[in-house]
Amino acid sequence: MADSADNDALLTAYLDGELDAAERGALEKRLLAEPSLKVRLDQLGRGGRPFGPAYDALLSAAPEARMQAMLADLVAKHGAGRQRAARSWWSFPAIAAAVAIFIAGGLAGYGVPLLTHKAPDQPGWRQVVAEYQGLTTSDTLAAIVDNAPAMSQELATIGTKLAIDLSPDKLSLPDAALKRAQLFQFRGRPLVQLAYLAQQDGPMALCIIANGRPDEPAAFEMREGYNIVFWTDNGRGYMLIGKQPRAALEAYASDLQTKV
Amino acid sequence: MGANSHDPVIAGIGAELARLWRYGLVLSGNRDTAEDLVQATCVRALERSHQFQPGTRLDRWLIAILHSIWLNEVRARKVRQGQGLVDADAVLVFDGLRETETNILAAQVLREVQDLPEVQRETVYLVYVEGLTYREAAETLAVPIGTIMSRLAAARAKLAGLGIDTKADAETARLESGRHGR
Protein backbone atom coordinates (compact mmCIF):
# COMPACT_ATOMS: atom_id res chain seq x y z
CA MET A 1 0.00 0.00 0.00
CA ALA A 2 2.96 2.30 0.65
CA ASP A 3 3.68 2.31 -3.03
CA SER A 4 0.22 3.48 -4.05
CA ALA A 5 0.25 6.09 -1.27
CA ASP A 6 3.54 7.42 -2.58
CA ASN A 7 2.06 7.51 -6.05
CA ASP A 8 -1.00 9.35 -4.76
CA ALA A 9 1.21 11.96 -3.12
CA LEU A 10 3.22 12.38 -6.29
CA LEU A 11 0.12 12.62 -8.48
CA THR A 12 -1.41 15.13 -6.12
CA ALA A 13 1.71 17.29 -6.24
CA TYR A 14 1.53 17.03 -10.02
CA LEU A 15 -2.09 18.18 -10.04
CA ASP A 16 -1.21 21.02 -7.69
CA GLY A 17 1.71 22.19 -9.80
CA GLU A 18 4.18 21.51 -7.01
CA LEU A 19 6.63 19.35 -8.98
CA ASP A 20 9.73 20.87 -10.49
CA ALA A 21 10.45 20.42 -14.19
CA ALA A 22 12.53 17.29 -13.77
CA GLU A 23 9.99 15.57 -11.50
CA ARG A 24 7.17 16.56 -13.81
CA GLY A 25 9.00 15.22 -16.86
CA ALA A 26 9.71 11.92 -15.15
CA LEU A 27 6.11 11.51 -14.03
CA GLU A 28 4.72 12.35 -17.45
CA LYS A 29 6.90 9.60 -18.93
CA ARG A 30 5.51 7.16 -16.40
CA LEU A 31 1.95 8.26 -17.13
CA LEU A 32 2.44 7.35 -20.77
CA ALA A 33 3.86 3.97 -19.84
CA GLU A 34 1.51 3.05 -16.95
CA PRO A 35 -2.20 3.23 -17.82
CA SER A 36 -3.22 2.48 -14.23
CA LEU A 37 -1.26 5.52 -13.06
CA LYS A 38 -3.13 7.67 -15.55
CA VAL A 39 -6.42 6.29 -14.26
CA ARG A 40 -5.38 7.16 -10.74
CA LEU A 41 -4.42 10.67 -11.80
CA ASP A 42 -7.88 11.20 -13.24
CA GLN A 43 -9.50 9.84 -10.10
CA LEU A 44 -7.55 12.17 -7.82
CA GLY A 45 -8.31 15.02 -10.18
CA ARG A 46 -11.99 14.42 -9.42
CA GLY A 47 -11.18 15.08 -5.77
CA GLY A 48 -10.64 18.73 -6.61
CA ARG A 49 -13.30 21.32 -5.84
CA PRO A 50 -13.79 25.04 -6.39
CA PHE A 51 -12.44 25.50 -2.88
CA GLY A 52 -11.59 29.18 -3.14
CA PRO A 53 -14.99 30.46 -4.29
CA ALA A 54 -16.75 28.15 -1.84
CA TYR A 55 -14.85 29.51 1.13
CA ASP A 56 -15.08 33.09 -0.04
CA ALA A 57 -18.76 32.87 0.73
CA LEU A 58 -17.86 32.27 4.37
CA LEU A 59 -16.05 35.57 4.77
CA SER A 60 -19.31 37.47 4.80
CA ALA A 61 -20.45 35.37 7.76
CA ALA A 62 -17.57 36.61 9.92
CA PRO A 63 -18.53 38.97 12.78
CA GLU A 64 -16.45 41.71 11.24
CA ALA A 65 -17.68 44.69 13.25
CA ARG A 66 -17.30 42.94 16.59
CA MET A 67 -13.81 41.74 15.75
CA GLN A 68 -12.75 45.19 14.58
CA ALA A 69 -13.97 46.64 17.87
CA MET A 70 -12.10 43.91 19.75
CA LEU A 71 -8.95 44.71 17.81
CA ALA A 72 -9.22 48.44 18.40
CA ASP A 73 -9.54 47.73 22.10
CA LEU A 74 -6.52 45.45 22.07
CA VAL A 75 -4.41 47.91 20.13
CA ALA A 76 -5.27 50.66 22.60
CA LYS A 77 -4.36 48.44 25.55
CA HIS A 78 -1.26 47.29 23.77
CA GLY A 79 -0.15 50.88 23.32
CA ALA A 80 -0.71 51.67 26.97
CA GLY A 81 1.07 48.49 28.01
CA ARG A 82 4.06 49.24 25.86
CA GLN A 83 4.15 52.69 27.25
CA ARG A 84 4.27 51.28 30.77
CA ALA A 85 6.90 48.73 29.87
CA ALA A 86 9.11 51.28 28.21
CA ARG A 87 8.95 53.80 30.98
CA SER A 88 11.69 54.35 33.46
CA TRP A 89 12.06 56.98 36.07
CA TRP A 90 13.95 59.25 33.71
CA SER A 91 12.16 58.58 30.50
CA PHE A 92 9.19 60.89 30.67
CA PRO A 93 10.39 63.06 27.79
CA ALA A 94 11.06 59.96 25.74
CA ILE A 95 7.57 58.69 26.47
CA ALA A 96 6.08 62.00 25.60
CA ALA A 97 7.81 61.85 22.26
CA ALA A 98 6.93 58.23 21.70
CA VAL A 99 3.36 58.66 22.72
CA ALA A 100 2.38 59.62 19.23
CA ILE A 101 2.46 55.95 18.26
CA PHE A 102 -0.15 54.90 20.77
CA ILE A 103 -3.84 54.76 20.33
CA ALA A 104 -6.20 55.60 23.09
CA GLY A 105 -9.86 56.30 23.03
CA GLY A 106 -11.67 59.19 24.56
CA LEU A 107 -9.18 61.90 23.88
CA ALA A 108 -11.51 64.81 23.46
CA GLY A 109 -10.89 67.60 25.88
CA TYR A 110 -7.58 66.34 27.14
CA GLY A 111 -6.10 69.76 26.86
CA VAL A 112 -4.14 68.98 23.75
CA PRO A 113 -5.08 70.93 20.66
CA LEU A 114 -7.26 68.61 18.65
CA LEU A 115 -6.70 70.38 15.41
CA THR A 116 -3.88 68.19 14.18
CA HIS A 117 -5.10 65.16 12.30
CA LYS A 118 -3.22 62.74 14.55
CA ALA A 119 -4.72 63.98 17.76
CA PRO A 120 -7.72 61.61 17.99
CA ASP A 121 -5.37 58.64 18.03
CA GLN A 122 -3.16 59.91 20.81
CA PRO A 123 -3.58 59.84 24.55
CA GLY A 124 -3.68 63.30 26.00
CA TRP A 125 -1.12 64.76 28.28
CA ARG A 126 -3.25 64.14 31.37
CA GLN A 127 -3.28 60.42 30.64
CA VAL A 128 0.49 60.34 30.22
CA VAL A 129 0.97 62.31 33.42
CA ALA A 130 -1.41 60.00 35.26
CA GLU A 131 0.56 56.96 34.19
CA TYR A 132 3.81 58.62 35.13
CA GLN A 133 2.42 59.52 38.51
CA GLY A 134 2.07 55.83 39.23
CA LEU A 135 5.84 55.59 39.57
CA THR A 136 6.00 58.11 42.38
CA THR A 137 5.75 56.94 45.95
CA SER A 138 6.05 58.81 49.22
CA ASP A 139 9.53 57.34 49.57
CA THR A 140 10.50 58.77 46.19
CA LEU A 141 9.75 62.28 47.35
CA ALA A 142 10.80 61.88 50.97
CA ALA A 143 14.27 60.94 49.74
CA ILE A 144 14.71 64.34 48.11
CA VAL A 145 16.65 66.71 50.37
CA ASP A 146 15.00 70.12 50.55
CA ASN A 147 17.15 72.90 49.16
CA ALA A 148 15.20 76.15 49.05
CA PRO A 149 17.69 78.27 47.06
CA ALA A 150 18.11 75.55 44.44
CA MET A 151 14.36 75.09 44.21
CA SER A 152 13.84 78.81 43.70
CA GLN A 153 16.41 78.80 40.93
CA GLU A 154 14.80 75.81 39.22
CA LEU A 155 11.34 77.32 39.43
CA ALA A 156 12.60 80.56 37.92
CA THR A 157 14.19 78.71 35.03
CA ILE A 158 11.16 76.56 34.43
CA GLY A 159 8.80 79.49 34.80
CA THR A 160 10.63 81.24 32.00
CA LYS A 161 9.90 78.32 29.70
CA LEU A 162 6.19 78.62 30.39
CA ALA A 163 6.22 82.40 30.66
CA ILE A 164 4.74 82.17 34.11
CA ASP A 165 5.81 83.27 37.58
CA LEU A 166 6.51 80.14 39.61
CA SER A 167 7.90 81.51 42.84
CA PRO A 168 7.87 79.15 45.84
CA ASP A 169 5.37 81.21 47.82
CA LYS A 170 2.84 81.06 45.00
CA LEU A 171 3.18 77.31 44.91
CA SER A 172 3.09 76.68 48.63
CA LEU A 173 0.20 74.58 49.87
CA PRO A 174 -0.92 73.77 53.40
CA ASP A 175 0.22 70.38 54.71
CA ALA A 176 2.04 69.60 51.48
CA ALA A 177 5.72 70.16 50.77
CA LEU A 178 6.96 71.06 47.32
CA LYS A 179 9.74 68.56 46.75
CA ARG A 180 10.75 68.73 43.14
CA ALA A 181 10.27 70.71 39.95
CA GLN A 182 10.96 69.14 36.59
CA LEU A 183 10.67 70.39 33.07
CA PHE A 184 9.50 67.93 30.43
CA GLN A 185 8.34 68.13 26.90
CA PHE A 186 5.07 66.77 25.57
CA ARG A 187 4.77 66.74 21.80
CA GLY A 188 7.08 69.65 21.49
CA ARG A 189 5.41 71.68 24.24
CA PRO A 190 7.01 72.46 27.60
CA LEU A 191 5.41 70.59 30.47
CA VAL A 192 6.26 71.20 34.11
CA GLN A 193 5.74 68.75 36.91
CA LEU A 194 5.79 70.09 40.45
CA ALA A 195 5.85 67.20 42.89
CA TYR A 196 4.40 67.63 46.35
CA LEU A 197 4.47 65.30 49.28
CA ALA A 198 1.24 65.82 51.18
CA GLN A 199 0.77 64.76 54.77
CA GLN A 200 -2.42 63.02 53.77
CA ASP A 201 -2.31 60.41 51.00
CA GLY A 202 1.25 61.04 49.90
CA PRO A 203 2.44 62.20 46.50
CA MET A 204 0.56 64.87 44.62
CA ALA A 205 1.62 66.75 41.52
CA LEU A 206 0.75 69.96 39.78
CA CYS A 207 1.47 69.77 36.09
CA ILE A 208 1.34 72.68 33.71
CA ILE A 209 1.56 72.56 29.94
CA ALA A 210 1.65 75.45 27.52
CA ASN A 211 -1.05 74.36 25.12
CA GLY A 212 -2.67 77.52 23.85
CA ARG A 213 -6.17 76.28 24.66
CA PRO A 214 -9.05 78.58 25.58
CA ASP A 215 -9.83 79.01 29.27
CA GLU A 216 -11.85 76.30 30.94
CA PRO A 217 -13.01 76.15 34.54
CA ALA A 218 -11.79 73.43 36.87
CA ALA A 219 -13.24 69.98 36.32
CA PHE A 220 -12.72 66.62 37.96
CA GLU A 221 -11.87 63.23 36.55
CA MET A 222 -10.20 59.97 37.47
CA ARG A 223 -7.42 58.24 35.57
CA GLU A 224 -5.27 55.27 36.47
CA GLY A 225 -6.75 55.29 39.94
CA TYR A 226 -5.86 58.93 40.59
CA ASN A 227 -8.11 61.86 41.28
CA ILE A 228 -7.46 64.78 38.97
CA VAL A 229 -8.62 68.39 38.97
CA PHE A 230 -7.83 70.18 35.74
CA TRP A 231 -8.40 73.56 34.21
CA THR A 232 -7.10 75.83 31.48
CA ASP A 233 -6.06 79.39 32.07
CA ASN A 234 -4.33 81.89 29.83
CA GLY A 235 -3.15 79.35 27.29
CA ARG A 236 -1.89 76.85 29.83
CA GLY A 237 -3.39 73.58 30.89
CA TYR A 238 -3.18 72.68 34.58
CA MET A 239 -3.79 69.45 36.38
CA LEU A 240 -3.49 68.53 40.02
CA ILE A 241 -3.24 64.80 40.51
CA GLY A 242 -3.04 62.59 43.57
CA LYS A 243 -4.67 59.92 45.69
CA GLN A 244 -6.14 62.61 47.91
CA PRO A 245 -9.94 62.65 48.19
CA ARG A 246 -11.69 64.76 45.62
CA ALA A 247 -12.65 67.49 48.08
CA ALA A 248 -9.10 67.88 49.35
CA LEU A 249 -7.72 67.98 45.84
CA GLU A 250 -10.30 70.54 44.75
CA ALA A 251 -9.43 72.72 47.71
CA TYR A 252 -5.75 72.59 46.81
CA ALA A 253 -6.59 73.31 43.18
CA SER A 254 -8.70 76.29 44.15
CA ASP A 255 -5.85 77.61 46.26
CA LEU A 256 -3.41 77.26 43.37
CA GLN A 257 -5.79 78.84 40.87
CA THR A 258 -5.93 82.03 42.88
CA LYS A 259 -2.17 82.23 43.38
CA VAL A 260 -0.55 81.02 40.19
CA MET B 1 -5.02 53.87 13.34
CA GLY B 2 -2.93 56.10 11.16
CA ALA B 3 -0.55 56.89 13.97
CA ASN B 4 0.37 53.21 14.11
CA SER B 5 0.81 52.69 10.41
CA HIS B 6 4.56 52.31 10.75
CA ASP B 7 4.03 49.09 12.71
CA PRO B 8 3.23 46.57 9.98
CA VAL B 9 1.38 44.25 12.35
CA ILE B 10 -0.91 46.92 13.76
CA ALA B 11 -1.34 48.47 10.34
CA GLY B 12 -2.24 45.22 8.62
CA ILE B 13 -3.97 42.97 11.11
CA GLY B 14 -7.37 44.61 10.77
CA ALA B 15 -7.63 43.49 7.17
CA GLU B 16 -7.02 39.85 8.10
CA LEU B 17 -9.68 39.30 10.76
CA ALA B 18 -12.34 37.78 8.54
CA ARG B 19 -9.91 35.31 7.00
CA LEU B 20 -8.53 34.40 10.41
CA TRP B 21 -12.05 33.82 11.64
CA ARG B 22 -12.71 31.60 8.65
CA TYR B 23 -9.62 29.55 9.44
CA GLY B 24 -10.73 29.33 13.07
CA LEU B 25 -14.11 28.09 11.90
CA VAL B 26 -12.49 25.47 9.68
CA LEU B 27 -10.41 24.25 12.60
CA SER B 28 -12.99 24.36 15.36
CA GLY B 29 -16.27 24.09 13.53
CA ASN B 30 -17.64 26.61 16.01
CA ARG B 31 -18.14 30.28 15.27
CA ASP B 32 -17.65 31.41 18.87
CA THR B 33 -14.46 29.40 19.18
CA ALA B 34 -13.37 30.90 15.87
CA GLU B 35 -13.89 34.38 17.27
CA ASP B 36 -11.98 33.48 20.44
CA LEU B 37 -9.16 32.19 18.29
CA VAL B 38 -9.04 35.45 16.36
CA GLN B 39 -8.86 37.42 19.57
CA ALA B 40 -6.11 35.23 21.01
CA THR B 41 -4.24 35.53 17.74
CA CYS B 42 -4.47 39.31 17.83
CA VAL B 43 -3.24 39.40 21.43
CA ARG B 44 -0.24 37.26 20.62
CA ALA B 45 0.50 39.07 17.37
CA LEU B 46 0.58 42.41 19.17
CA GLU B 47 2.76 40.98 21.92
CA ARG B 48 5.17 39.61 19.37
CA SER B 49 4.91 42.25 16.68
CA HIS B 50 8.65 42.86 16.98
CA GLN B 51 9.19 39.30 15.74
CA PHE B 52 7.36 39.93 12.50
CA GLN B 53 9.79 40.48 9.66
CA PRO B 54 8.72 43.37 7.45
CA GLY B 55 8.57 42.33 3.84
CA THR B 56 7.24 38.86 4.67
CA ARG B 57 3.56 38.06 4.51
CA LEU B 58 1.58 39.12 7.51
CA ASP B 59 -1.33 36.80 6.67
CA ARG B 60 0.95 33.76 6.76
CA TRP B 61 2.45 34.85 10.04
CA LEU B 62 -1.00 35.32 11.59
CA ILE B 63 -2.24 31.99 10.28
CA ALA B 64 0.71 30.25 11.90
CA ILE B 65 -0.03 31.96 15.22
CA LEU B 66 -3.70 30.99 15.08
CA HIS B 67 -2.80 27.41 14.24
CA SER B 68 -0.37 27.23 17.13
CA ILE B 69 -2.96 28.56 19.57
CA TRP B 70 -5.54 26.14 18.29
CA LEU B 71 -3.25 23.16 18.50
CA ASN B 72 -1.57 23.89 21.80
CA GLU B 73 -4.30 25.60 23.76
CA VAL B 74 -7.84 25.52 22.50
CA ARG B 75 -7.90 22.10 20.91
CA ALA B 76 -5.93 20.58 23.77
CA ARG B 77 -8.41 22.03 26.27
CA LYS B 78 -11.38 20.74 24.34
CA VAL B 79 -9.86 17.28 24.21
CA ARG B 80 -9.12 17.38 27.94
CA GLN B 81 -12.67 18.41 28.64
CA GLY B 82 -13.92 15.56 26.53
CA GLN B 83 -15.77 17.85 24.17
CA GLY B 84 -16.18 16.94 20.58
CA LEU B 85 -13.83 18.85 18.39
CA VAL B 86 -16.34 19.71 15.76
CA ASP B 87 -19.92 20.50 16.56
CA ALA B 88 -22.82 21.30 14.35
CA ASP B 89 -22.27 25.01 14.35
CA ALA B 90 -20.19 25.02 11.18
CA VAL B 91 -22.98 23.21 9.41
CA LEU B 92 -25.36 25.93 10.55
CA VAL B 93 -23.04 28.57 9.17
CA PHE B 94 -22.86 26.73 5.90
CA ASP B 95 -26.62 26.37 5.82
CA GLY B 96 -26.81 30.09 6.32
CA LEU B 97 -25.24 30.40 2.92
CA ARG B 98 -28.11 28.63 1.24
CA GLU B 99 -29.61 31.62 -0.37
CA THR B 100 -28.41 31.48 -3.90
CA GLU B 101 -27.57 28.66 -6.22
CA THR B 102 -23.92 29.57 -5.97
CA ASN B 103 -24.09 29.31 -2.22
CA ILE B 104 -25.76 25.94 -2.33
CA LEU B 105 -22.76 24.68 -4.24
CA ALA B 106 -20.44 26.48 -1.83
CA ALA B 107 -22.15 24.92 1.17
CA GLN B 108 -21.80 21.51 -0.43
CA VAL B 109 -18.04 21.97 -0.80
CA LEU B 110 -17.68 23.29 2.74
CA ARG B 111 -19.58 20.35 4.13
CA GLU B 112 -17.44 17.88 2.24
CA VAL B 113 -14.24 19.46 3.51
CA GLN B 114 -15.59 19.73 7.03
CA ASP B 115 -16.22 15.99 6.99
CA LEU B 116 -12.53 15.31 6.37
CA PRO B 117 -10.29 14.42 9.32
CA GLU B 118 -8.96 17.54 10.97
CA VAL B 119 -5.38 17.37 9.70
CA GLN B 120 -6.57 16.84 6.13
CA ARG B 121 -9.18 19.57 6.46
CA GLU B 122 -6.74 22.22 7.61
CA THR B 123 -4.19 21.23 4.98
CA VAL B 124 -6.79 21.43 2.23
CA TYR B 125 -7.83 24.79 3.54
CA LEU B 126 -4.33 26.24 3.71
CA VAL B 127 -3.20 24.99 0.31
CA TYR B 128 -6.38 25.12 -1.75
CA VAL B 129 -8.16 28.06 -0.15
CA GLU B 130 -5.42 30.25 1.28
CA GLY B 131 -3.04 29.37 -1.52
CA LEU B 132 -0.06 28.35 0.57
CA THR B 133 2.61 26.39 -1.24
CA TYR B 134 3.40 22.95 0.11
CA ARG B 135 6.50 24.39 1.72
CA GLU B 136 4.59 27.23 3.36
CA ALA B 137 1.96 24.82 4.61
CA ALA B 138 4.63 22.52 5.99
CA GLU B 139 6.23 25.41 7.87
CA THR B 140 2.91 26.68 9.14
CA LEU B 141 1.80 23.29 10.40
CA ALA B 142 5.33 22.25 11.45
CA VAL B 143 5.26 18.96 9.52
CA PRO B 144 7.40 17.61 6.65
CA ILE B 145 6.40 18.44 3.08
CA GLY B 146 5.76 14.73 2.52
CA THR B 147 3.07 14.87 5.17
CA ILE B 148 1.40 17.77 3.38
CA MET B 149 1.44 15.76 0.16
CA SER B 150 0.00 12.63 1.74
CA ARG B 151 -2.71 14.58 3.53
CA LEU B 152 -3.80 16.27 0.32
CA ALA B 153 -3.69 12.99 -1.57
CA ALA B 154 -5.88 11.36 1.07
CA ALA B 155 -8.28 14.29 0.99
CA ARG B 156 -8.53 14.14 -2.77
CA ALA B 157 -9.10 10.40 -2.65
CA LYS B 158 -11.92 10.86 -0.13
CA LEU B 159 -13.53 13.70 -2.01
CA ALA B 160 -13.33 11.62 -5.16
CA GLY B 161 -15.06 8.79 -3.33
CA LEU B 162 -12.08 6.49 -3.53
CA GLY B 163 -11.80 5.33 0.08
CA ILE B 164 -8.28 3.95 -0.28
CA ASP B 165 -6.10 3.63 2.79
CA THR B 166 -3.20 6.03 2.57
CA LYS B 167 -0.37 7.29 4.70
CA ALA B 168 -2.45 10.27 5.67
CA ASP B 169 -5.28 8.07 6.82
CA ALA B 170 -2.80 6.08 8.86
CA GLU B 171 -1.61 9.36 10.34
CA THR B 172 -5.17 10.31 11.15
CA ALA B 173 -5.76 6.98 12.84
CA ARG B 174 -2.68 7.48 14.99
CA LEU B 175 -3.66 11.01 15.94
CA GLU B 176 -7.17 10.08 16.81
CA SER B 177 -6.12 7.11 18.88
CA GLY B 178 -4.01 9.49 20.95
CA ARG B 179 -0.85 7.42 20.61
CA HIS B 180 0.75 9.98 18.38
CA GLY B 181 0.25 13.59 19.05
CA ARG B 182 2.29 16.74 18.96
Interface residues (C-beta under 8 A of the other chain):
Chain A: M1 A2 S4 A5 D8 A9 L10 L11 T12 A13 L15 D16 E18 Q43 L44 G45 R46 G47 G48 R49 P50 F51 G52 P53 A54 Y55 D56 A57 L58 L59 A61 A62 P63 E64 R66 M67 Q68 M70 L71 A72 L74 V75 H78 G79 A100 I101 F102 I103 H117 K118 D121 Q122
Chain B: M1 G2 A3 N4 H6 D7 I10 I13 G14 L17 A18 R19 W21 R22 L25 R31 E35 V38 Q39 C42 V43 L46 E47 V93 F94 G96 L97 T102 N103 L105 A106 A107 Q108 V109 L110 E112 V113 V124 Y125 V127 Y128 V129 G131 T133 Y134 G146 M149 S150 L152 A153 A154 A155 R156 A157 K158 L159 A160 G161 L162 I164 D165 T166 K167 A168
